[in-house]
Amino acid sequence: MMQKRRFIATLILLAVLLTGLFFLHLATGFHYFTKAHLIAVLLGGGTPEEVLTVFDFRMVRSILAVLIGMGLAVSGAVFQTISKNELASPSLLGVNAGAALGVMLLIYGTPQATGLGIWEQPLAAVIGGALAAGLVFFLSYQRGRMTSTYKLVLNGIAVTAGLHALQILLIVGLDPTRFQQINTWLIGSIFGNSWTHVDILFLVVLLITFFFLASHETLDLLALREENALGLGIRVNRTRFLFLMAAVVLASSCVAVGGSIGFIGLICPHIARRLVGVAHKRYLPVTALLGGVLLVAADYTARVIIAPDEMLVGLIVSLIGAPYFLYILVRSRG
């Protein structure tokens, strides 16, 4: 009962915090809206220019910050469960780098005058992320079993480094316009998307997160020792592969829209486990809310820290995530 109350209190607190940050994010920009003025515009008031600014520019960015943060956080939680390693995340297991390389190859091979279809970039990201994650897990398995969770992370780092090298080779051959576009996207930026991106990503995040929540008991079993899971009737390799691919699709879709934003999938699951424990029916919702809170807060900081100019949100997340990663590394070694 005490744990349930703690979970509900945490969920409510994070939901209120996310709502407050969302409206603060929505009000912030080149033209600052007061709270009363923003509410008036949201309720149908304001000039046509203000309506355009709030709904077609800022609202899209604010919603995508929430969705991308949630998607990356939940996918990181599932990666950590199926790998039984608290250092696992989409960025460390090659998914972000593979998705980025897939999109780069697509942009590189598409004539500039032609442009990209709305589904082409997410599809290229999913294929690239799935191939990278598949390679990392293949290298980590021996005789049908994962040899070591730390070997998994090391393989992920090695594959990620190789993919980054390929990205650099591709960037060298780009013209200045495409170089700026690719470089911004690789660091991570939510700016410049449309309501179509919101619709697609909302559908992906909603369906896959719901799938994970509906499968919370199976995820709990996968977190056990492999022998215990097998004894309880779980087809470990097949089930692990299914969840892996679902997490890859989720993370790659977020990367396709928001760029290669790292560390969210590493940090948020850690904090969630400390707050509500390891049961996935509580752990996953809290992780999702933490992801939304972290990315909205980071994007808000990126917009105001050097105003009227902006920093890329990926840099802010990295400034937060890198020290936390070192802390996790030191604690796990201890």
N, C-alpha and C positions, 0 to 999 in steps of 0.2 A: 504493500500500500504506500509506504514511504517513497519507494522508487517511482511508483506511478505518479504521485504528486509532484515529485521533483521533475519528472519528464514533462508533465503538463505545464508546470510553472516555467520551465526552460523554453518550451515551445511558445508559450504566450509572450514571454519576454523578447525572444528573438523575432517573433512576428511583429510586435510593436516597434522594435528597433529597426527592422527592415522597412516597415511602412514609413517611419519618420525619415530615414535616410533616402527613401525613394522620392518623397516630396521635396526634400532638400536638394537632391540631385536634379529634380525637375525644375526647380526654381532658379538654379544656378546656370550662368552663362554670360555672354557678352552683355545681355540686358537682364538685370536681376528683377525677378518678380517678388513682390511682397506676398505674404501668405494670403491675405484677403484678395489681392489682385489675381493670384494664381487660381484660387478657388472660383473666382468670378469667371475666368476664362474656361476652366474645366466645366462649369455649369452652363456654358453657352454664350457668355459675354465676351468683351474684348473686341479689338479691331481684327480685321481679316489677317493682318500681318502677325498679330499676337497669337491667334488661333493656329496659323501655319507654323509658327515657331514652336509652340507647345506641343501640338499633336503630331506634326509631320517630321520634326527634327528631335526635340528633346524626349518626347514620350517613347519614341522608337529606341533611342539610346538607353533610356532608363530601364525599359522592359528587357532589352537584350542583356544589360548588365546583370539583372536578376537571373535570367534564364541561363546565361553562360556560366555564371558563378555556381548556380545549383547543379547544372549538368556536369561541370568539371569536378565538383566536390563529390557528387554521388558516384561518378565513375571511378574516382580515386578510392572511395570507400570499398567498392566492389573489387578493385584490383588488390587492395591490401588484404581483403578476405580470401580471395582465391589463391593468392601467392603466400599467405600467412607471413607477410613481411610488412612491418609498419613503415618501411622506407619506400614502398612501391607507390607509384602514381603514374598518370598518363605521360607526364613530361619525363620521368626517369626510366620508363619502360619503352621508350621509342615511339609512342603513339603520336605525341605532338609533332615530333620531327618527321615521322613518316607521313602524317597528314599534310604537314607543310610542304614536304617534297612533292607529294602528289599534286597539290594545288600549283606549285611552282612549275612542274612539268606541263600541266594543263595550260597555264598562262604563257609559258615559253613556246608551246607549240601552237597557240592560237593566234592568228593574224590580228593585229591591234584594231583594225577597222571592223572585224567581225564581232568582237565582244563575246562574253560568256553567257550562256543560259543560266537561269536561276538555280537549276538543279545540278549543273555541271560541277561547280566548285565543291558543294558538299559531297557529291558522289566521289570525286577525285580524292578528297580528304579521307573519306571512309575507307576507300581501297588502299590508299597509302598507309593509313594508320593500322588497318587490319594486317597488311603484309609485314609491317615492322613488328607489331606485337606477336604475330605468329612466329616470326623468325626468333625473337627473344625467347619465347616459351619453348620453341623447338630446340634451341641450343641449351636450354636448362633442363631438359628431360633426358633420362637415360633408362632404357628398358621399361618405358611406360610410366616412370615415376620422376617427380621433380627431385633432383639430386640435392639441391641446397637453395634455400630462399635467398641467401646472400649471393650465390652464384647467379641467380635470376637478376638481381639488381646490377651486378657487375656486367652481365651480358647486356642489360638494358642501357647502361652507360656507354658500353663499347659500340653498340648499334647506333645509339643516338649520336655519338661522336662521328661515326662514319657517314651518317645521313647529313649531319651539319657540314661535313667536308664536301659532299656532293652539292649541297645548297650553295656553298661558296663558289664552286666551279660554274654553276648555272648563273649566279648573279653577275659574274665577270662578263658574261656575254650579253647582258641586257643593256638596252638604251637607257639614258638618264630618267625618262618618265617612268618606265616600268621598274627600274631599280628603286626609285623612291616609293612606288606602290608596294613592291615586294618587301622592302626593308621595313616599312611601317607595319605591314601585316605580320612579318616575322616577330617583331618585338611585341606586338599586341595592341590593337586599337579597335574600339567599338564604333567609332565615328563613321558615318557615310553609308549606313545600311538603310533598308526600307521596311515597310510594313510586311512585305512578302517574306523577308528574312525572319521577321517576328513570327509570322504564321507557321512557317516551316519548322523553326526551332522550337516553338511552343509545342507543336505536335510531337516532335521527336523526344523532347525532355519529358513531357507528360506521359507518353506511352511507355517509355523505357523505365522511368522512375516508378510508375505504377506496377510494371512487371517485376521490378526488384522488390517492391513493398509486398506484393502478393506472394512472392517467393521467399519471404523473410525466414521461414523455418528451414528451407533448403540451404540458404546462405549461412544460417547458424550451424548447420551440420558440416558444411564445407570448412568452417573455421576450426573444426575439431581435427585431431590427428587423422591421417588418411585411413588407418586401419579401423578406427572407430566409425568413420563415415561409411566405409565399405560394409562393416558389420551391420549397419542400420539400413542397408539396402540402397545406398546412393551409388550410382554409376559415376564415380568421381571424375574420370577424365572427360567423359561426354558432357556431364553437367558443368564442369569447370570451363570447358570450351564454349558452351552455350552462353554462360554468363560473361566470359571474356569477350566474345564477339559483341554482345549487347553493350558492354561497357565501352568497347572500342568505337562502336557506332555513335554512342552518346558523346564521348570525348571528341571524336573527329568532327562531328557536326558542329560542336561548339567552337573548335579551332577554325573550321571553315568560315565561320561568321565573324569571330572575334580575334582571329590571329592566334599565334602560339603563346598563350598566356600560361605560365608555369606556376607551380607551387600550391595552387588552390586545392588540387586533388591530394596534396600531401598534408597540408596544414589542417584543413577542416575536419577530416575524419579523426585525426588525433585529438582535437579539442572536444569533438562530439563524444568520443569514448570516455574521456575524463568527466564529462558532464552527466551522461546518462547510462554509461556502461556499454556492453558489447552486443546486446540483443538487437538484431537488425530492425525489428518493428519500431524501436525507439531511436536507434542509432542513425538510421537513414534519414528520417524527417529532420532531425536536428542538424545533421551534416548538410542537407540541402539548404536549410535556412542560413546556416553559417556561411556557405558558399555565396549565397545572394548578398548577405551583409558585407562580406569581405570585398567582393568585386565592386559593389555600388560605392562603398566607402573609398576604395582605391581610385575609382574613376572620378569621384567627386574631388579627391585630393589632387589628382592629375590635372583637373580643370582649374583649380584655384591657386595652386602652389606657386606658379609663375605667371598668373593672370596679368594681362589679357591673353598671353600665349598659353599653350597646353603642353603637358608632358604626356607621353604615351603610357597608357594604363599598365602595360606589361612591365615597365620599369618600376612603377610603384609597388606592384605585387612582388617583384623580385627583391626589392629592398626590404620588404617584410619577410618574404619566404626564405631567403638565403640564410639569415641568422637562425631562424627557427629550424631549418634543415640541419644546420650544424649542431644545434641543441639536441635534436632527436638522435643524430649520429653518435654524439658523445654519450648520451643517456643509454642508448642501446648497447654500446660497447661496455659501459659500466655495469 
